[in-house]
């Protein structure tokens, strides 16, 4: 085939644009608050292998509901990691859902229902479902879903709901700060925005202790984890003139 008869090259594909970061509207926050105020019993859960944002957001929500005279239980499939057991209310987190389904299930920090693990059926038995999250998701799974991808953590979104309810307390501030500290890497990650820092400042004003949380999350290490780190460091190798370091 001659060069003249070759088909023209296909045009280069346009570069994919990152999805726009979204903020939840004030109207949707008000709808969520109305849902909370119109029911009495709640089941709060989050993803398997819970981290600081999952646990902190769930506990903050439980405190908010309890302060408004509601019955709320945080139930997680997996145990609370040692670095978060000092959060207010962490000792009341259960791993088995109550026998009687709650009026409303609330799922925090989850992009889909499968992420709650074995608690999925308990969530589905509840009468209604509210979702609060900051991750991208391919589809909705709650009747009312507040998904704020512009937030650095679910705790940042939940702060807006707490402020709307005029419910910020030192206990809630501490729980929300745990979520911010974890999901921002101690405010070092690129997801930190001026809004994130303003939220953090308000939480500190209310009583949250960043140094204590940072030490618990990032500087305390169990004996077994220290041994594992030692093994990894002992087997460290470098390559490409020191530009790549790896453990074998």
C-alpha positions in Angstrom: 0.0 0.0 0.0 1.4 3.4 -1.0 1.8 6.2 1.5 -0.8 8.2 -0.5 -3.5 5.5 0.1 -2.9 5.2 3.9 -5.9 6.3 6.0 -5.4 9.6 7.8 -4.3 9.2 11.4 -7.0 9.3 14.0 -7.2 12.5 16.0 -5.6 12.4 19.5 -8.2 11.8 22.2 -8.9 14.9 24.2 -7.4 14.8 27.7 -9.8 13.6 30.4 -10.8 16.4 32.7 -11.0 15.7 36.4 -14.5 15.8 37.8 -15.4 19.2 39.3 -15.3 19.3 43.0 -18.8 19.7 44.5 -20.2 21.4 47.5 -23.5 20.2 49.1 -26.1 23.0 48.9 -27.5 24.5 52.0 -30.9 23.3 51.0 -29.7 19.7 51.0 -28.1 20.2 54.4 -31.4 21.5 55.7 -33.2 18.4 54.3 -30.7 16.2 56.2 -31.3 18.1 59.4 -35.1 17.8 58.9 -34.7 14.0 58.4 -32.7 13.8 61.7 -35.2 15.9 63.6 -38.2 13.9 62.4 -37.0 10.5 63.6 -36.0 9.1 67.0 -33.8 6.0 66.5 -30.6 5.8 64.3 -28.0 3.3 63.3 -24.7 4.9 62.3 -22.0 2.9 60.4 -19.1 3.3 58.1 -16.6 1.2 56.1 -14.7 -1.9 57.0 -11.2 -1.4 58.6 -12.4 2.0 59.9 -10.0 4.9 60.0 -10.0 8.3 61.8 -12.5 9.9 59.4 -14.9 7.0 59.5 -14.8 6.7 63.3 -14.6 10.5 64.0 -17.5 11.3 61.7 -19.7 8.5 63.1 -19.0 9.5 66.7 -19.6 13.2 66.0 -22.9 12.4 64.5 -23.9 10.2 67.4 -23.0 13.0 69.9 -25.1 15.5 67.8 -28.1 13.2 67.8 -27.8 12.3 71.5 -27.6 16.1 72.3 -30.9 16.5 70.4 -32.6 13.7 72.5 -32.3 10.9 69.9 -31.2 7.3 70.3 -28.2 6.6 68.1 -25.8 3.6 68.0 -22.5 3.5 66.1 -21.9 -0.1 64.8 -18.9 -1.0 62.8 -17.9 -4.4 61.3 -14.3 -4.2 62.6 -12.9 -3.1 66.0 -11.7 0.4 66.6 -8.0 0.7 66.1 -5.9 1.6 69.2 -5.1 5.1 68.0 -8.8 6.1 68.1 -10.0 4.4 71.3 -9.5 7.7 73.2 -12.1 9.6 71.1 -15.2 10.6 73.1 -17.7 7.8 72.9 -15.4 5.3 71.2 -15.9 2.8 74.0 -19.6 2.6 73.1 -19.1 1.5 69.5 -20.6 -1.9 68.9 -19.9 -4.6 66.3 -23.3 -6.2 66.4 -26.4 -4.2 65.3 -29.4 -4.0 67.6 -32.2 -6.6 67.2 -34.8 -3.9 66.4 -34.1 -2.0 63.2 -33.6 1.8 63.6 -35.9 4.2 61.9 -32.9 5.7 59.9 -29.5 4.3 59.0 -26.7 6.8 58.4 -23.7 5.7 56.4 -20.6 8.0 56.6 -17.4 8.0 54.6 -18.5 5.3 52.2 -18.8 5.5 48.4 -21.1 2.5 48.2 -23.1 0.2 50.5 -20.7 -2.7 49.9 -18.1 -0.9 51.9 -19.9 -1.4 55.2 -19.2 -5.2 55.0 -21.4 -7.5 57.0 -23.5 -4.7 58.2 -25.2 -4.2 54.8 -28.3 -6.2 55.7 -28.7 -4.3 59.0 -28.6 -1.0 57.1 -31.2 -2.2 54.6 -33.6 -3.2 57.3 -33.8 0.3 58.6 -36.7 2.5 57.4 -34.6 5.2 55.7 -31.0 5.8 54.6 -28.9 9.0 54.8 -25.4 9.0 53.3 -22.7 11.6 54.1 -19.5 11.2 52.2 -16.7 13.1 50.3 -15.6 10.4 47.8 -16.5 10.1 44.2 -19.1 7.5 43.5 -20.5 5.8 40.4 -24.0 5.8 41.8 -26.3 6.7 44.7 -27.4 4.3 47.4 -29.2 6.5 49.9 -32.6 8.1 49.7 -30.9 11.3 50.7 -27.2 11.5 49.8 -24.9 14.3 50.7 -21.7 13.8 48.7 -19.2 16.7 48.9 -16.1 15.9 46.9 -14.7 19.4 47.6 -14.3 18.4 51.3 -10.9 17.0 52.4 -12.7 14.6 54.7 -16.2 13.5 55.6 -15.6 15.3 58.9 -15.4 18.6 56.9 -18.8 18.0 55.4 -20.3 16.9 58.7 -19.0 20.1 60.3 -21.3 22.0 58.1 -24.3 20.0 59.2 -23.3 20.4 62.9 -22.9 24.1 62.5 -26.3 24.3 60.8 -27.8 22.5 63.8 -25.9 24.8 66.2 -24.6 21.7 67.9 -20.8 22.1 68.0 -19.4 20.9 71.4 -15.9 20.0 72.6 -16.6 16.3 72.1 -17.9 16.7 68.6 -14.9 19.0 67.8 -12.4 16.4 68.9 -14.1 13.7 66.8 -14.3 15.8 63.7 -10.7 16.9 64.1 -9.6 13.2 64.1 -11.2 12.9 60.7 -9.4 16.0 59.4 -6.0 15.1 60.8 -6.2 11.6 59.3 -7.5 12.4 55.8 -5.2 15.4 55.3 -2.1 13.6 56.6 -1.8 16.1 59.4 -2.7 19.0 57.0 0.1 18.1 54.6 -1.9 16.6 51.7 -3.0 18.6 48.6 -6.6 18.2 49.5 -6.2 20.8 52.2 -8.1 24.0 51.2 -8.6 27.4 53.0 -12.1 26.0 54.0 -10.4 23.0 55.6 -8.1 25.2 57.6 -11.0 27.5 58.7 -12.9 24.4 59.9 -9.9 23.2 61.8 -9.5 26.6 63.4 -13.1 26.6 64.6 -12.7 23.1 66.0 -9.6 24.1 67.9 -11.5 27.1 69.3 -14.1 24.7 70.5 -11.6 22.4 72.3 -10.1 20.0 69.7 -6.5 19.1 70.5 -4.4 18.7 67.3 -1.1 17.8 69.0 -2.7 15.0 71.0 -4.6 13.6 68.0 -1.5 13.8 65.7 0.6 11.9 68.3 -2.0 9.2 68.7 -2.6 8.8 64.9 0.9 9.2 63.5 3.5 8.9 66.3 2.3 6.0 68.4 3.2 2.5 67.0 2.5 -0.9 68.5 5.4 -3.3 69.2 4.4 -5.6 66.4 4.2 -2.7 63.9 7.6 -1.5 65.1 9.1 -4.9 64.5 7.6 -5.0 61.0 9.0 -1.6 60.2 12.4 -2.8 61.4 12.3 -5.8 59.1 11.3 -3.6 56.1 14.1 -1.1 56.8 16.7 -3.9 57.2 15.9 -5.2 53.7 15.9 -1.8 52.0 17.7 -1.5 48.7 18.3 1.4 46.3 18.4 1.5 42.5 18.8 4.0 39.7 21.6 5.9 41.4 19.6 6.2 44.6 16.5 7.6 42.9 14.4 4.5 43.8 14.3 2.8 47.3 12.5 -0.5 47.9 12.3 -3.2 50.5 12.6 -6.9 49.6 
